[in-house]
Amino acid sequence: MKIGRLNHVGVATPDVEAAAKRYADLYGASDATPAKAFPQLGVKVIFVSVPNMQIELIEPLGEASPIHKFLDKNPKGGQHHMCFEVPDIIAARDAMVERGATVLGTGEPYIGAHGVPVIFVHPKNTGGVLIELMQDPALYDGEGA
């Protein structure tokens, strides 16, 4: 299994709307999605498009949000993860486990903010960087996860 293209970089922030405005004002990144809440994931998200990928701005929804702990350590926010596309999320998960990586959570893929199955690989396996692997949207048939 090889990873595919970089789909997005996740940036945790206490306020996705303010962060999207900052990216527009500083970098001219004006192509942003409307804010969308994902209660099942504990986050609110805005995707800001740039020519070769997206920036996922992530705000916690409540104390139980996984982003809440990140912001406790980094109150102003910061890079949370990098996300790469894979052609087959199950094969990617199995390859990670076979190679000794720790897949977070139950290890089962779940539907992420892009509407496709995802997994996360523990940062201890990647030099301190949280890696999200997502099913390539062009290859996802809506089955699974």
Backbone bond lengths (Angstrom), bond angles and torsions (degrees), N, CA, C in turn:
res aa  C-N    CA-C-N  psi(-1)  N-CA   C-N-CA  omega(-1)  CA-C   N-CA-C  phi
1 M - - - 1.449 - - 1.522 109.41 -
2 K 1.323 116.00 129.74 1.461 122.54 172.39 1.517 108.00 -118.06
3 I 1.325 114.51 146.85 1.461 117.42 176.32 1.513 109.67 -75.11
4 G 1.313 115.10 154.97 1.459 121.82 177.08 1.514 110.06 -96.89
5 R 1.305 114.57 -150.36 1.464 120.03 -174.27 1.526 111.51 -70.48
6 L 1.331 114.05 154.02 1.455 120.57 172.92 1.525 107.07 -68.98
7 N 1.331 116.84 118.71 1.458 121.41 -179.65 1.523 110.95 -86.49
8 H 1.335 115.69 -47.82 1.462 119.05 -179.98 1.523 111.31 -159.77
9 V 1.319 114.32 163.69 1.456 123.17 170.20 1.518 105.82 -113.15
10 G 1.327 116.04 127.18 1.458 121.04 178.61 1.511 110.94 -87.92
11 V 1.328 116.35 130.50 1.458 122.55 179.70 1.527 108.12 -123.49
12 A 1.319 115.32 115.96 1.464 120.01 176.90 1.521 108.96 -76.61
13 T 1.322 115.68 141.81 1.459 121.26 -178.47 1.527 109.12 -153.21
14 P 1.324 117.44 148.92 1.465 118.49 176.43 1.531 113.30 -73.29
15 D 1.352 118.27 -13.03 1.462 121.24 -176.69 1.539 109.38 -152.50
16 V 1.330 117.09 104.22 1.473 120.14 -175.97 1.524 112.43 -65.98
17 E 1.331 117.84 -35.40 1.465 119.63 -179.90 1.529 111.00 -65.36
18 A 1.331 116.58 -44.31 1.465 120.26 178.65 1.527 110.57 -64.77
19 A 1.323 116.84 -39.42 1.465 120.49 179.38 1.528 111.00 -65.95
20 A 1.333 117.94 -41.56 1.467 120.77 178.14 1.523 110.25 -61.93
21 K 1.329 116.74 -40.01 1.475 120.36 177.48 1.524 110.25 -63.36
22 R 1.329 116.54 -41.46 1.464 120.89 179.26 1.531 111.00 -61.31
23 Y 1.336 117.57 -43.28 1.470 121.06 178.42 1.522 110.85 -65.43
24 A 1.321 116.92 -34.79 1.471 120.21 177.14 1.525 110.72 -69.54
25 D 1.335 116.69 -46.89 1.466 121.20 -177.59 1.524 112.47 -66.67
26 L 1.329 116.98 -43.39 1.465 120.54 -175.94 1.522 113.59 -80.71
27 Y 1.339 116.46 -39.85 1.457 120.01 -169.57 1.524 114.18 -119.90
28 G 1.327 117.08 -0.53 1.457 119.76 -179.74 1.515 113.64 73.51
29 A 1.323 117.21 17.93 1.466 122.08 -179.51 1.524 108.94 -82.81
30 S 1.325 116.22 81.59 1.460 120.30 -173.22 1.526 113.22 -95.41
31 D 1.320 117.74 -4.37 1.459 121.59 -179.22 1.527 109.34 -90.12
32 A 1.330 116.91 82.82 1.461 122.27 -177.88 1.520 110.02 -117.21
33 T 1.335 115.44 144.97 1.461 120.45 175.56 1.519 108.86 -77.01
34 P 1.322 118.00 159.25 1.467 118.91 171.41 1.535 109.32 -64.55
35 A 1.320 116.41 151.73 1.467 120.50 176.26 1.526 108.85 -61.66
36 K 1.326 115.62 137.70 1.460 120.76 179.50 1.525 108.61 -134.81
37 A 1.322 115.74 130.22 1.461 121.55 178.14 1.526 109.51 -87.80
38 F 1.319 115.52 137.92 1.461 123.47 174.82 1.529 107.07 -122.92
39 P 1.344 117.45 80.42 1.469 120.42 -176.18 1.525 112.74 -56.18
40 Q 1.332 117.52 -35.17 1.463 120.74 -179.55 1.525 112.04 -66.56
41 L 1.333 117.29 -22.10 1.464 122.21 177.97 1.531 111.60 -102.29
42 G 1.334 116.56 -10.29 1.457 121.14 179.58 1.520 114.47 74.61
43 V 1.348 116.67 27.07 1.466 119.69 -176.80 1.521 111.67 -140.91
44 K 1.341 114.04 159.48 1.460 123.10 167.59 1.522 104.90 -116.98
45 V 1.361 116.88 138.83 1.456 121.21 -170.32 1.523 111.33 -133.31
46 I 1.327 115.33 142.65 1.463 123.36 164.86 1.524 105.98 -127.59
47 F 1.326 116.82 132.95 1.463 121.24 173.47 1.524 108.20 -100.82
48 V 1.331 116.08 127.16 1.453 122.95 176.00 1.522 106.80 -107.23
49 S 1.326 117.34 121.54 1.461 121.15 -178.17 1.518 110.92 -88.52
50 V 1.309 115.14 136.78 1.454 123.78 170.32 1.528 105.80 -124.63
51 P 1.320 119.68 167.11 1.468 119.93 -170.61 1.524 116.73 -53.05
52 N 1.328 119.56 -34.07 1.458 119.65 -173.73 1.519 114.85 -113.77
53 M 1.321 118.64 2.38 1.471 121.44 -179.50 1.523 109.02 -176.36
54 Q 1.325 115.35 -168.33 1.453 120.82 175.72 1.521 110.05 -124.12
55 I 1.321 115.50 158.76 1.451 122.65 169.32 1.523 105.57 -111.01
56 E 1.312 116.27 123.36 1.459 121.89 179.24 1.525 108.07 -96.45
57 L 1.311 116.48 110.43 1.457 121.90 176.48 1.519 107.40 -88.63
58 I 1.336 116.74 126.51 1.461 121.54 -170.48 1.520 109.91 -126.22
59 E 1.318 115.88 123.38 1.469 122.68 178.28 1.527 108.03 -115.99
60 P 1.330 118.27 139.27 1.460 119.37 179.48 1.528 111.69 -71.11
61 L 1.312 114.28 145.97 1.472 121.02 170.57 1.526 106.49 -109.19
62 G 1.305 116.61 89.88 1.461 120.89 176.26 1.514 114.49 88.44
63 E 1.314 114.38 173.07 1.467 123.22 -175.63 1.529 112.96 -65.74
64 A 1.323 119.09 -28.32 1.467 122.26 -176.65 1.533 112.53 -81.89
65 S 1.313 117.42 -6.97 1.457 121.00 -178.69 1.522 111.29 -62.75
66 P 1.339 117.89 138.62 1.467 119.20 175.60 1.534 112.24 -63.67
67 I 1.311 117.75 -22.19 1.468 121.64 179.26 1.531 110.92 -76.99
68 H 1.323 116.49 -25.11 1.466 120.53 179.94 1.535 110.77 -58.03
69 K 1.335 117.33 -45.57 1.471 120.63 179.85 1.522 110.87 -62.80
70 F 1.336 116.35 -40.02 1.465 120.59 179.07 1.527 109.86 -60.72
71 L 1.334 116.70 -45.17 1.464 120.39 -178.67 1.529 112.44 -71.24
72 D 1.332 118.03 -23.87 1.465 119.53 172.62 1.527 110.12 -60.01
73 K 1.333 116.02 -39.30 1.469 121.23 -179.16 1.523 111.99 -84.67
74 N 1.334 117.01 -26.36 1.466 123.62 -176.84 1.532 108.26 -132.90
75 P 1.332 118.70 75.72 1.463 121.76 -171.10 1.531 115.43 -55.90
76 K 1.320 118.08 -30.24 1.464 120.58 179.99 1.518 112.20 -88.47
77 G 1.329 116.91 -4.90 1.457 121.35 -179.64 1.509 112.12 98.59
78 G 1.320 114.93 -174.55 1.453 120.59 179.84 1.510 111.42 160.41
79 Q 1.343 114.90 178.72 1.471 119.19 -179.59 1.517 109.42 -63.93
80 H 1.311 115.80 126.94 1.454 121.95 -177.78 1.524 111.75 -101.64
81 H 1.336 116.95 -45.01 1.466 120.20 -178.34 1.516 111.30 -159.62
82 M 1.325 115.16 167.96 1.463 122.71 169.89 1.527 106.62 -118.66
83 C 1.330 116.28 143.19 1.459 120.87 -177.33 1.522 110.54 -122.81
84 F 1.328 115.31 126.14 1.456 122.24 177.85 1.527 110.01 -114.61
85 E 1.321 115.77 145.17 1.461 121.34 175.86 1.525 109.81 -81.23
86 V 1.322 115.03 146.48 1.465 122.22 173.74 1.525 107.83 -133.16
87 P 1.338 117.49 149.21 1.462 119.08 -178.32 1.529 113.98 -71.81
88 D 1.334 117.44 -25.53 1.466 121.49 -176.94 1.532 107.62 -145.45
89 I 1.321 117.43 108.36 1.459 121.72 -174.55 1.521 112.08 -65.86
90 I 1.322 118.38 -34.87 1.468 120.75 178.71 1.523 110.06 -67.95
91 A 1.333 117.19 -45.23 1.467 120.79 177.82 1.529 110.20 -62.66
92 A 1.341 117.10 -37.45 1.462 120.86 178.79 1.525 110.24 -65.63
93 R 1.314 116.58 -45.27 1.469 120.32 178.36 1.526 110.87 -59.61
94 D 1.334 115.53 -47.77 1.466 119.93 -178.97 1.523 111.23 -62.37
95 A 1.325 117.67 -38.52 1.465 121.66 178.36 1.524 110.21 -65.49
96 M 1.338 117.41 -40.05 1.458 120.06 179.03 1.526 110.44 -62.13
97 V 1.317 116.73 -45.34 1.461 121.26 -179.88 1.534 110.01 -64.41
98 E 1.325 117.42 -45.26 1.469 121.38 179.37 1.528 111.34 -60.72
99 R 1.313 116.90 -31.55 1.467 121.36 -178.94 1.526 112.57 -87.67
100 G 1.327 116.46 2.94 1.456 120.52 175.00 1.512 115.59 91.71
101 A 1.308 118.60 7.78 1.462 121.71 179.27 1.529 110.22 -80.63
102 T 1.305 115.17 155.32 1.461 121.55 176.33 1.526 108.45 -98.72
103 V 1.322 115.50 118.54 1.461 121.03 174.30 1.526 106.16 -90.22
104 L 1.320 116.39 126.36 1.466 121.35 -174.90 1.532 112.31 -70.80
105 G 1.316 114.68 162.35 1.463 121.33 178.78 1.517 110.49 71.45
106 T 1.312 115.13 -142.20 1.463 120.21 -179.35 1.524 111.93 -80.22
107 G 1.325 116.55 -11.92 1.462 120.34 -175.09 1.511 112.33 91.06
108 E 1.323 115.90 -11.56 1.468 119.48 178.81 1.516 109.48 -87.53
109 P 1.338 117.80 136.21 1.465 119.89 175.88 1.530 110.81 -61.56
110 Y 1.312 115.71 149.57 1.460 121.43 174.62 1.523 108.10 -136.46
111 I 1.317 116.57 163.89 1.457 121.21 -177.10 1.526 109.43 -76.86
112 G 1.329 115.72 122.18 1.457 122.22 -179.75 1.514 112.03 -93.14
113 A 1.316 116.45 -169.56 1.461 122.69 -174.93 1.527 113.58 -66.28
114 H 1.327 118.05 -20.65 1.471 120.84 176.68 1.535 112.16 -86.57
115 G 1.331 117.18 -1.97 1.458 120.58 179.00 1.517 113.96 81.97
116 V 1.335 117.04 18.05 1.466 122.02 178.16 1.525 108.67 -128.21
117 P 1.342 117.73 159.63 1.464 119.90 179.79 1.531 112.73 -65.03
118 V 1.345 114.71 142.27 1.462 122.34 179.98 1.523 110.25 -137.29
119 I 1.339 114.91 159.44 1.457 123.11 166.86 1.519 106.83 -138.22
120 F 1.323 116.31 161.85 1.459 121.55 174.38 1.522 109.13 -121.75
121 V 1.333 115.90 137.98 1.455 122.89 177.30 1.527 108.05 -103.11
122 H 1.318 115.68 132.12 1.463 122.22 -175.02 1.529 111.20 -57.11
123 P 1.343 116.68 138.24 1.464 120.22 -179.80 1.533 114.45 -60.68
124 K 1.333 117.66 -24.06 1.465 119.07 179.77 1.527 111.30 -64.02
125 N 1.326 116.99 -20.73 1.462 121.33 179.42 1.514 113.12 -87.76
126 T 1.328 117.28 -10.03 1.472 120.04 -172.31 1.526 111.90 -134.24
127 G 1.314 115.60 40.52 1.457 119.86 175.94 1.512 114.92 62.95
128 G 1.322 116.73 31.04 1.455 120.90 176.99 1.520 114.97 92.04
129 V 1.333 118.12 4.46 1.465 121.54 -179.20 1.532 109.00 -105.62
130 L 1.327 116.39 124.11 1.457 121.11 173.92 1.520 107.92 -72.66
131 I 1.339 116.80 126.63 1.462 121.95 -179.06 1.525 109.39 -113.69
132 E 1.321 115.23 127.82 1.457 122.02 171.77 1.518 106.91 -101.91
133 L 1.311 116.48 133.84 1.460 122.07 171.36 1.516 106.44 -111.78
134 M 1.331 115.94 130.13 1.458 119.70 -179.34 1.523 110.27 -124.82
135 Q 1.311 115.33 144.51 1.457 120.46 174.56 1.519 108.51 -59.39
136 D 1.315 117.27 129.60 1.465 121.17 177.27 1.533 108.05 -54.86
137 P 1.338 117.74 119.08 1.465 119.79 -177.42 1.530 113.53 -56.56
138 A 1.317 117.52 -32.57 1.469 120.37 -179.62 1.527 111.25 -69.55
139 L 1.331 117.88 -18.31 1.471 121.69 -177.94 1.516 112.94 -108.19
140 Y 1.332 117.12 3.52 1.468 121.06 -176.87 1.515 109.71 -91.00
141 D 1.339 115.13 126.70 1.462 120.99 -178.23 1.526 113.34 -99.44
142 G 1.336 116.52 6.65 1.459 119.78 -179.88 1.509 113.64 85.85
143 E 1.308 118.14 0.26 1.459 121.99 179.53 1.516 110.08 -94.02
144 G 1.308 117.13 149.59 1.453 121.91 174.99 1.517 112.64 85.87
145 A 1.327 111.81 173.09 1.462 122.33 -177.25 1.489 107.81 47.57
